Amino acid sequence: MQKKYSWLFLFVLLWSACSKEPNPPDISGDPVFTAQFQFDAGEQALSAGQDSLYLFTTYRSAPGAILVLSGAFAPVDCPDGDCPGSLTFELRNDRTGTTVSPDTLFGVGNRAYFNAAPQATDSIVRITFATPDTLEYQLFQWEIDHGIPFTGKSITREFPDNAPHVVTLRGFRNGALKSVVTRTIVPNSMQPVYPAVGITVFDSSATGAYLLIANTFGSPVVSFDWNTGDTIQQIEAIQLNASYVVTTRNLAGDSAFAQITLNPGTSPGKTADFAFSVQNITPQPDTLQPGSVTIRWVDENGVVWESQRGQQMPDAYFQILSSEPYELNENGQKTRKMNISFSCLLFNPDNPSVGRPISGTAVTAVAYP
């Protein structure tokens, strides 16, 4: 990795061509890259440039067109870092493609561990809200749980569970608000839990009065409260007011709301209404996991242990404490030096259900384009 050790790597390659059992000499001087860690109750200390160790830095493209940047403490004749005594740190790029943003990718902070067999996240509830009332109204505005309004004849939203949601639908005609209905829905409930109400205005020529009806459905309603002061389901008016509002409640005190606004001389009408459909969706697992890390250790018996082969504990961490640009590696690639601390479980593919703890600190580096 370091330029002052590059001659060693070239020397070993040339010397190994003439010897079947290379024995490269140690290098004196203070090493730049080191790792101190405990694995399965055993203490380990690695220093690039000492004990015939080298820090190999490189990068590769993984499935999904995401770069994996790596730095491996390994014997000088083991550039792949798969020999006994090799410790590798891998950092996945935080985006697909070949562009790397060092300031964000190597920024100080914690990183999640990559999981080679990720599980699908919990299912989500996808609800499509739609209104069939497209004749009397020209524009519809939806508000879910008192959030940001959205427009359209229908909208689709995703939720993490089947919790109730307060839905408000507003209908506009000729640029003016004419209808409002508010009620609470439960996505997957087979029985009505909350009340719902709308208003219909009829022209009753036989009596010379208008008839206004609070149309209810859902949970049974036990009370009506009109802005006219009436407390019954149907009311009459000789002359229509500009606006009518009704609030209904069920036995539990849950409420629903409807409002209709009428221009002078307008024909009778009704508030807009909505229906909804529900899908339970199980998202696909995240196979890319941008910005995540992997630790790989090859023990003295040649057994490969990897953090990516199992589920990490909640207290696992990989912390970048500091980072800075470093020299080009022996391949002319840019590198980034990092000071890190880490703690996680390593797994053997032959027994992935049992993880062994590793924890420690390191000054390491990875290469990038």
N, C-alpha and C positions, 0 to 999 in steps of 0.2 A: 504493500500500500504506500508506504512512505518512500519518497525519492531516495533517501539515504540508504534504503535497504534494497533498491531495485537491482543493484549490481549483484546482490546475493542471490536473488531469484534467477538471474541469467546464468550466474556461475553454477548454481545447482543443476539447472537444466543441461548445461554443457557437460558438467562433470558426471551426471547420472548416465549420459550416453556411453561412458567408458567404464562404469561401475554398476553392478547389479544391486549393490547394497550401499546407497549413498549415506553419508554421515556428515551433513553440512556442519560447519563450525558455528559456535555461538557468536553473537555480535555484542560487543561491549557498548556501553553508553546507555543513557536513560531512554527507555521506550516511550513512544507517544501514545500507543494504543494498548490498553490493558483491560482485563476483566477479572473481577474477584466475585466468586459466587459459591453458594452452598447448594449442592444437589443431593437429595436423599441422604442427608446427614453427613455428607462428605464435603470438605473444603477444597476449592479449586482456585488456582490463580494462573492467569495466562498473560503473557507479554509478547506482543509482536516484536520480532528482532532478537528474542532470547529463546533458548531451548529449541532452536530450529523451527520456530513458529513464524508465520507471516500473516498479515491481514489482507486477504484477497477481497477486493471490492469489484462489483459488477452489477449489471441489471439485465433483466430479461422480460419478454412479453408473456403474460399468462393468459389463459382463456378469458375471453371477454374484452380483449385488447386493453388490458390494464398492466402497467409496468410494475415489476417487483424489484426493488432495489435491495442489495444485500451486501453484508460485510461478514467474512468468515475468518475467525482465528483458526488456522489449520497448519499442519506441517508444510514445509516449503515445497514438497513434492506432491501435495494434495490440493490442487487449486479448486476442486469441486467441494471441498469441505466435508467429505464423507468418510474420512479416516478417523480412527480412535483419537480422542482428545480434541476434536474439532467443535467449536462453538460458533453458530451462525445466527445473526440477527437479520430479519427480512422486514422491510417496510413497503407496503403496497401504496402505489400512488393514490392521491385523493381524487383522481378523475381518470376517465378512459383516454386513450390516445397516448401520444408521445410527449406531450407538453408537461413539464414539471414546474411548479411554482415553489421554489425553495422556502420563501418566507412563510408560507402557510403549511406546506408539507412537513417541514422540520421545525415548526414553531414550538415553543415551550408548552408543555401540557401532557395530559394523559392520552394514551391510545388504546383502543380495544384490541383484543386478540382475534386473529383470523381463525375461523372455524371451517375446516375442509368439508364438513358435512352439516351445513346449517339446517336448523329446523324451521319449518314454516311458522310465521308469527301467528298470534291468535287471530281467529276469524273476525272479520269486520261485517257490519251491517250496512248494506247499500240500499238507500231508500230513494225512490223516484216519486216526486210529488207532481201532480198534474191536475189541470182544471178542464172540465168539459165545457165550461161557460165561455165560449169564444165569440158569441154573437153580440151580446149586450156590451161587452167590454173590449177595448182595443189594446190595453196594456195590463200586464199583471206583475205584481211585485211581491216577492216572498221574503219572509224573515223567520229564521229558525233560531229558537232559543234567544230571542232578542239580539241577534247578531247583525252582521252587515246585510243589508237588503240586496236581493238578486232579482233580475227581471227575466221574464219568459213565460210561455204557456206551461212549461214544465222545467223542473230542476232536479238534479241528482246529487245527493250528499252521502258521505260515508261516516259511520259512527263506530266506536269501539265496542259497543254493547247494545242491549235492548232497552236501555233506559228511556223513560218518557221524554218527549220533546214538545215544546210549545211552538206551534206553527201559526203564523199570521199571513193571510193572503189579502192583498189589496187589489181592487179592480179600478181601472181608470177608463174614462170615456171623454173624448173631446178635450183631453189634457187635464181633466179634473178628477179628483178622487170621488168615486161613487159608491164603493163597497168595501167593507172591512169585515173579515171573520177571523176569530182567534179561537183555537181549541188545542187541547193536548192530545197527542197520539202516543200509543205504545206499539212499537214496530211489529212484534210477533205475538201479540195478544189475541187469542181466539175469542175472548169475551170483551165487550166494551167496558172500559175502565173509567173513562172521562166523558163528560157530556159534550155535545156539539149542537150548534144552533145556526140557523140562517133566517132571513126575513123575506117573505113574499108579500107583494102588494097587489091586491085585486081591485078592479073597478066594479063595484056591485051596483049596477044601474037600477036594479029592482028596488033597492032601498034608498038610492041616491047618496050612498056613502061608500067610502073606500074601506076595504077589509085588509087588515095587516095581521099576518100569522107568523108566529115564531115556530119555524119548523125544527123539531128536535130529533136527534138520533143519538146513538151511543148509550152511555149510562143514563138510566131514567132520571128525568128532571123533576125536582120537587118545588122549584120556585122560579118565577119570572119577575124581572125588574126592568120596566120600560122607562125611557126618559120622559114619558108623558105622565108618569106616576102610576100607571096601571100595573097590576100584578097578576094578570091572567095571560093565557097563551094567545088569544085572539083579541084584537082591539079594532074599533071602528073610528073613522074620521070623516066628517063632512067635507073638510078641506085639508089637503095634505100639508104637513109641515115641511120644512126644508130637509130635515134629517130625523131619522128614527134609530134609536139604539135600544138593544135588549141584552140583558145579562141573565144567564140561567145558571142554576146550581143543582147538583145532585145531593143525595143524602149526606155524603161525606164532606160537602162544602166545596167541592171542585167546581170551577166555573168555566163557562164558554161565553163568547161575546160576538155580537153581530151589529153592524151599522150599515144603513142604506141612506144615501143622499139623493134627493129628488129636486130637479129644477122645476120652477113654476110651469105648469102646463105639460109636464112630462107624462108619458104613459106609465102605467104601473109596471113594476119589474121585480127583480129578486136579487139578492146578494149573490156574488160569485161563490162557488163551492169548490172543494178539491177532494181528490182521492189520492191514495198512495199505494205503491207496491214495494215489496221487500225482497232483497236477495241476501243470503248469507254467503259471504265470499271468504275463501281462504287464500291469502296472498302467497305467491311463490316465494320460496326462501331466497335471501340475498346471497348470491354466489360470488359477487364481486367484493363486497365489504371494503370499499375504498378507505384508505388511511389506516387500515389495521396492520398488526404486526404478527410475526411468527418467530419463535425461538427454537433452535434445533441443537441438540447436544448428542455427540457420539461418544459413548462411554468407553472405558478401557477394553471392554470385550467386543467392541464394534457394534453394540446395540444402539439403534437410532431412537432418540426420544424427541418428540415434537409437541409443541403447544397446540398445534392446529388439529390434533387427532381426537380431541374430546372437549367436553363442556368445562369451561373455566368456572371457578368459584366467584361469588360476587366481589370478594375483596382482592381479586387479581388486579395488577396494575403494570403498566409500562409507561414510565414517565420520562419524557425528554426534558432534562434540566437546563440544558443550554446547547446551542449548535452554532457552527460557523463554517464558512467555506474553507476548504483545504486544498492541497496540491492535486494536480492531475495524477492519476494512477499510472501504472506501467503500460496501460493500454491507451493512454492519452485521454481518458475520460474524466470529467469533472467529479469531484467527491465532496461530501459534506461530513464534517467531523461532529460527533454528538457525544454529550455527556448524559448517560442514562442510568436509571435505576429500574428494577423489575422484580416481579414476584408472580408466579403462576404455577400451573401444573404441566408437567410433560408426560406424554403418553407414548407407549410402545404400540405399534399397529397390531401386534399379536395379542395384546390384552388391553384394548382401548377403554375398558370400563374402570381401570385403576390408574390414577394419575399420581406422579411423584413430584413433590414440591421442588422448585428451584427459585432462588432469590439472590439478588446481588446488585452490583453496580458495574459499569463499564464505560470506558472511553473508546468509542468505535467509529466507524465511518461506513458509508455506502456510496456507490457510484450512481450517476444519473446522466441523461443525455445533455 
